[in-house]
Structure formats: C-alpha cells, structure tokens
Amino acid sequence: MDRRWLLFLAPLVTASAHDIITTPITWDREISRIVYERCASCHHDGGQAFSLMTYAEARPWAVAIKEEVLERRMPPWGAVKGFGDFRNDKALTPEQLELIISWVGGGVPEGEAKDLAPEPKFDQASAQVPSHGTVAVGGEYQLPKDFLLDGIAPKKVPEDAAFQITAEMPDGSIEPLLWFEHYSAKFAHLYLYRNAIDLPPGTKIHGVPAGSTIVLLPAEPATTKSIPTP
C-alpha cells in the first residue's frame, strides 16, 4: 500500500477508537441520575430488563437510549401521553431529554466517580390495588353512586392493546381517563391521577371493550379536623 494512504488512514483509525468529547454532560454527574430515577426500576440486575446501572453497561446502548426516550417508547407507559394527568408517569422531562441528547451527541463521556449518584434501592413495595372500595369495569358501565377516582388498574388487557376510556358525566361533559396504547403486561402498573376525579352518580364509563377489564381505584376522602369551640 502507498505510504501516503497509511498516513491518511492512521488518524481515522485512532479517532474511531476514542470518542471526541464535545459536551460537559457526563454519565456520573447527570445521566446516571436520570437513569436511576426513570429507568432503573426495570433496568437492573434481576429486574425486568437488562441492566443500565453502570457506565460500562449503559455505554453500548447510548444511541438506542436516546432514540427510545425521544420516541417516548421508554420508559414504558402503555398509554397515550397527555390523555389524563398521572402522578406516577415516569416520562422524561424536556430538560432531561436535552441532557441525554447532549451526552450522546457529545461523545458519551463518563465523568468522575465522585459525581456518581447513589444507587437506588429496589426493595420498596410497588403500589397495590386497594382491598375494598374498587369497581371492576368490563364493557359499558354506569356508576350507581358517587365515586372519587384515584386511578385505574389494568386487570385484563390484551397485549399491545389500544383503546380509549372516558367518563361521561350526568351533565354531558366528557372526562378523559386513560388511553391504552402498546400496552404490555410485562410492564403492568397502576395509573394514578395527580388529582382525584370526582365522578357523580350516573356517570357512564365508556371504551372498555368486551373481554377486557379495568379496575377503578378509590381515593381516600380528605379528612378534616374539627376545631373545638372555646
């Protein structure tokens, strides 16, 4: 081979072996915190998916991580974003998405170990369906009495299901409750509202197809303390 070609190719080989760092965002300082908060509940040793707990584990998946979170496929939610307001939605914020984009596009730097976030604990019990006060809904359903709705639990929902659940109030107004999309039982969870929804008697629940069942979860009523009269 011509010596001029060797001199031309040498820097290309060297550059491919090491990423050029063009971002101040690092795994240890920023990205590990996002992964631990939003992803690690599934992506850890012994979890439901492969581990992303360390830089060495996450680095080969960097581009895939960016693509999945930008497409909103991860973290898995199984429902349409914005159809209902849920307090346990683990979707990344716009600021977190920007950090990941910068990190991946800027060479995927690791950072310094002193900045690494503490690893999360996975022994906490997940939210459970209450043992009383729930209402199972399969098909069209009309509430016989007032119901303060805290959330919805999928009891029997087909894989990759897509259906929209709404509440029609007695005055004719419509409240969006939940829109299943690409649902997977592997990542089943409760859908808990940021604010409880008051459903008056006569409210009709629409959209649950035959063969599927969801459970309406009751909210704990607010308690007020009486102030003794002097």
C-alpha positions in Angstrom: 0.0 0.0 0.0 1.2 3.5 -0.8 2.8 5.2 2.3 0.6 8.3 1.7 -2.6 6.1 2.3 -1.1 4.8 5.5 -0.5 8.3 6.8 -4.1 9.3 5.8 -5.8 6.2 7.4 -3.8 6.3 10.7 -5.7 9.2 12.3 -9.0 7.8 11.2 -8.3 4.5 13.0 -7.2 6.4 16.1 -10.3 8.6 16.1 -12.7 5.7 15.8 -11.2 4.1 18.9 -11.9 7.2 21.1 -15.0 9.4 21.1 -14.3 13.1 20.7 -15.8 14.8 23.8 -17.7 18.0 23.0 -20.2 18.2 25.9 -19.8 18.9 29.6 -22.7 16.5 30.3 -21.4 13.2 31.9 -22.8 9.9 33.0 -21.6 10.3 36.5 -23.0 13.8 37.2 -26.2 14.0 35.1 -27.2 10.9 33.2 -26.9 8.3 36.0 -29.4 10.4 38.0 -31.9 10.3 35.1 -31.4 6.5 34.6 -31.7 5.8 38.3 -34.8 7.8 38.6 -36.6 6.9 35.4 -35.2 3.6 34.1 -33.5 1.6 36.9 -36.7 0.1 38.4 -36.7 -2.3 35.4 -33.1 -2.0 34.1 -31.1 -3.5 37.0 -29.6 -6.9 37.8 -32.6 -9.2 38.5 -35.0 -6.7 37.0 -37.4 -7.0 34.1 -34.8 -5.8 31.5 -31.0 -5.7 31.0 -29.1 -3.6 33.5 -28.2 0.0 32.8 -26.8 0.6 36.3 -23.2 1.4 35.3 -21.5 3.4 32.7 -20.0 0.2 31.2 -23.4 -1.3 30.9 -25.1 1.8 29.5 -22.4 3.0 27.1 -23.1 0.4 24.4 -26.8 1.3 24.5 -26.3 5.1 24.4 -27.7 5.8 20.9 -30.6 3.3 21.5 -31.4 5.0 24.8 -31.6 8.4 23.0 -33.8 7.0 20.3 -36.2 5.2 22.7 -36.7 8.1 25.0 -37.2 10.6 22.1 -39.8 8.3 20.6 -41.4 8.0 24.1 -41.2 4.2 23.9 -39.1 4.2 27.1 -39.8 4.3 30.0 -42.7 2.0 29.0 -46.0 3.6 29.9 -48.5 1.7 27.8 -50.8 4.7 27.3 -51.0 7.9 25.3 -49.3 10.8 26.9 -51.5 13.7 27.8 -54.7 11.7 27.9 -55.2 12.0 31.7 -52.7 13.6 34.2 -50.9 10.9 36.2 -48.6 11.4 39.2 -46.7 8.2 38.6 -45.8 8.8 34.9 -42.0 8.3 34.6 -41.8 10.1 31.3 -38.6 12.2 30.9 -39.0 16.0 31.1 -37.9 18.1 28.2 -34.8 19.1 30.2 -33.8 15.5 30.8 -34.2 14.7 27.1 -31.9 17.6 26.2 -29.3 16.3 28.6 -29.4 12.8 27.0 -29.2 14.3 23.5 -26.2 16.4 24.5 -24.5 13.5 26.2 -24.9 11.1 23.3 -24.1 13.7 20.6 -21.1 14.9 22.6 -19.1 11.7 22.8 -20.8 9.9 25.8 -18.3 11.0 28.5 -18.2 9.1 31.7 -17.1 11.8 34.1 -15.7 11.5 37.6 -16.7 8.8 40.1 -17.1 11.4 42.9 -20.1 12.8 41.0 -21.9 9.5 40.6 -25.4 9.3 42.0 -26.1 6.9 44.9 -27.6 3.7 43.5 -31.4 3.4 44.1 -32.9 0.7 46.3 -35.3 -1.8 44.8 -36.8 -3.4 47.9 -39.7 -0.9 48.1 -43.1 -2.4 47.6 -44.9 -1.2 44.5 -48.4 0.4 44.7 -51.1 -2.2 45.3 -54.8 -2.3 44.4 -56.8 -1.5 47.5 -58.6 -4.4 49.1 -62.0 -2.7 49.2 -64.0 0.1 47.5 -62.8 -0.8 44.0 -65.1 -1.1 41.0 -64.3 -3.6 38.2 -65.4 -2.4 34.7 -65.8 -4.6 31.6 -67.8 -3.0 28.8 -70.0 0.0 29.3 -70.8 0.8 32.9 -72.8 3.3 34.8 -71.8 4.3 38.4 -74.7 3.9 40.8 -73.2 6.3 43.3 -70.6 9.0 43.7 -67.0 7.7 43.2 -63.8 9.6 44.0 -61.4 8.2 41.4 -57.7 7.9 42.4 -56.6 5.8 39.4 -57.1 2.8 37.1 -55.6 -0.7 37.3 -55.5 -2.9 34.2 -56.9 -6.3 35.3 -57.4 -8.0 31.9 -55.9 -6.1 29.0 -54.7 -7.8 25.8 -51.0 -7.4 24.7 -50.4 -4.3 22.5 -54.0 -3.2 23.3 -55.2 0.2 22.1 -58.5 1.6 23.5 -59.7 4.9 25.0 -61.5 5.1 28.3 -63.7 8.2 29.1 -66.2 9.2 31.7 -69.4 10.8 30.6 -70.8 13.0 33.4 -74.5 13.4 34.0 -74.3 16.9 32.6 -72.9 15.5 29.3 -69.3 16.6 29.8 -66.6 14.2 29.0 -63.6 13.4 31.2 -60.6 11.6 29.6 -59.5 8.8 31.9 -56.9 6.6 30.1 -55.9 5.7 26.5 -54.1 2.4 26.3 -51.6 2.2 23.5 -49.0 -0.6 23.0 -49.8 -2.0 26.4 -47.6 -4.8 27.7 -48.5 -6.9 30.8 -44.7 -7.3 31.3 -44.6 -3.7 32.5 -48.1 -3.6 34.1 -48.6 -0.9 36.7 -51.3 1.3 38.2 -52.2 4.6 36.5 -52.6 7.1 39.4 -54.0 10.5 38.8 -52.3 13.7 40.0 -55.6 14.9 41.4 -58.5 12.6 42.3 -61.5 12.9 39.9 -65.0 13.2 41.3 -67.4 11.0 39.3 -71.1 11.8 40.3 -73.8 9.1 40.4 -75.0 8.2 36.9 -71.5 8.8 35.3 -71.0 6.4 32.4 -67.7 4.7 31.8 -67.1 4.2 28.1 -64.5 2.5 26.0 -63.6 -0.7 27.8 -64.0 -3.4 25.1 -65.7 -6.8 25.7 -63.2 -9.3 27.1 -61.2 -6.6 28.9 -61.4 -5.5 32.5 -60.1 -2.4 34.3 -60.5 -1.6 38.0 -61.4 1.9 39.2 -59.4 2.7 42.3 -61.0 4.8 45.1 -59.2 7.8 46.6 -59.1 8.3 50.3 -61.5 11.0 51.2 -59.9 14.1 52.7 -60.3 14.3 56.4 -61.0 17.5 58.3 -60.2 18.0 61.9 -62.9 19.8 63.9 -61.7 22.7 66.0 -63.1 22.7 69.5 -65.2 25.7 70.4 -63.7 27.6 73.3 
